Amino acid sequence: MLWNKSLETGIALIDTQHKELFRQIDDLLDAGKGNRFGETLNFLEKYIVKHFTDEQKMHVTSKYPKAAKHKEYHDNYVTVFSKLKEKYAKEGPTLENRIAINKTVVGWLKSHILVHDREFAEYYKSL
């Protein structure tokens, strides 16, 4: 999953963290071919929580009117990610589990950045 300029928000902290998420997702996709998948999945889970926490702090300090809804998207994603990770822990690195994780991680993140993070960025930069 390659980072490209269309995913930039124009907010340095968010863009830097998004780029790192993409790098970790690339590692996750590569790890699917070997035995590092679980290790990379654990790191990615922690990094997602850190990123969401940092982003939500920006929502609060900027008094973003859609902060509660944005947090809800984050919370739902963490829940879905955790369930996929639990399934992986129980069943192992089956092809089905790897595909479900990759699809969820990649698809949700791109969609979220292009819609919700971009909307926040426009608000934030207008202050």
PyMOL commands that set and color helices and strands:
alter all, ss='L'
color gray80, all
select helices_A, chain A and resi 5-7+12-31+37-61+67-91+95-125
alter helices_A, ss='H'
color red, helices_A
deselect
rebuild
show_as cartoon
